[in-house]
Amino acid sequence: MTLQALPITADPVARVHADLDDLGRVDTDQLTACEQAAMLESMGRAEAKFAAIKLRVLASAERGRAAAAAGLASTGQWAAQATNADPVVAHRQVQLSARLEERTITQAALAAGRLSAEHAAVIVHADSQLPDSVSTAQRAVIEQALVEKAQVMPPTLLRRAARRALAEVEPDPVVVDAHENELVADEEASARSRTRLSLHDNGDGTVTGHFTVPTLHGHLLRKILETITAPRRGRLGASTAQIGGSSTLRTDWDYARGTAFCEILEHLPTDHLHPRTAATVVVTIREETLRGALAVAHLDTLVELSAGEARRLACNATILPAVLGGASVPLDLGRSARLFSEAQRTALGLRHDTSAAEGCDRPFAWTEIHHLQAWAAGGTTGLDNAIGICHFHHQRIHDPAYHHRSGTGGITFHPRR
């Protein structure tokens, strides 16, 4: 690629700014869909060309030790300060700029706007993962193949294709498979080493968390969450009381996934843990609260719960209710008759395929067993007094803002007046 020195008086960047100002005055609402698509495609190529020039500037600054002249530790730090950018991102761009100087095919394609900087980063990384036995000429063949694929593949698919880039020069599929497997294994090992989970109690009734897990586990979690959030909770025309408000109707997917995550946590199995009580949450609740009075309950983790939430959790086998009388005397510490057994749950599952709420198609396997007549009001822990109901509707049963009634079609809900 031939570069031309510009006269000192020329200011090409200023001309670019002027052109961008003109572009900013275009009324995009007046464009047809085809014109908008053409504009996006053209702008994508322009962004790639701009990125190529920026990377060349960074490479020149690295060679010229611009950071040292400014008293900074690295070119990435120098670039971040100059552009008010994230130092980590700037450092990554500096690394890419240096590697691109050795990959002239990719550099030329980026400068021509035929692929993005993200595509270029994938190609450069793929080259670094090739076996040492691959010659310079073979690397050029592989690079050319990846550049061609980059023009028809998004970066994610190109990344997957790059794992088998060795196939361009290696005729033995066994060798290619072994190399791909080695790359994936290394990636998995790296992912496991970077696995993290942090939790912070916000002090307002919520806990905020951040986690990084291997791709496998992330996809497992995504699949479970999508399974939980996908089913409809009510038939066409069902009332808001039956299916929930707008947020529950999936207009807010972050909320939907959040509530689904809570449902998963409440149904995690504990039988493989030792001792079992390590995963048992003890809810301390007064007898009058269990029978309907409004008062907070307390977990043994020093967290407070509303009465309705505590009554709902008391239906689950992972909760050990500690019911106190008027003088704080323990009346019941989770006696077996209070909780439905696994055998009863299995028998109940033979009768019902889904949640007992009308119109709810949540599978029975994901339901919580509830006493039709409250145990605190004398209800028995027998099959004739048991129903399986999904997490959402179980919360609604214990919500004092709603009435619920059993009918031939299942349990229906109506707001209290």
Secondary structure, 3 states (H helix, E strand, C coil): CCCCCCCCCCCHHHHHHHHHHHHHCCCHHHCCHHHHHHHHHHHHHHHHHHHHHHHHHHHHHHHCCHHHHCCCCCHHHHHHHHHCCCHHHHHHHHHHHHHHCCCHHHHHHHHCCCCCHHHHHHHHHHHHCCCCCCCHHHHHHHHHHHHHHHCCCCHHHHHHHHCCHHHHCCCCHHHHHHHHHHHHHHHHHHHHHCCEEEEEECCCCCEEEEEECCHHHHHHHHHHHHHHHCCCCCCCCCCHHHHCCCHHHHHCHHHHHHHHHHHHHHCCCCCCCCCHHHHCEEEEEEHHHHCCCCCCEEECCCCEECHHHHHHHCCCCCEEEEEECCCCCEEEECCHHHCCCHHHHHHHHHHCCECCECCCCCEHHHCEEEECCCHHHCCCCCHHHEEEECHHHHHHHCCCCEEEEEECCEEEEEECC
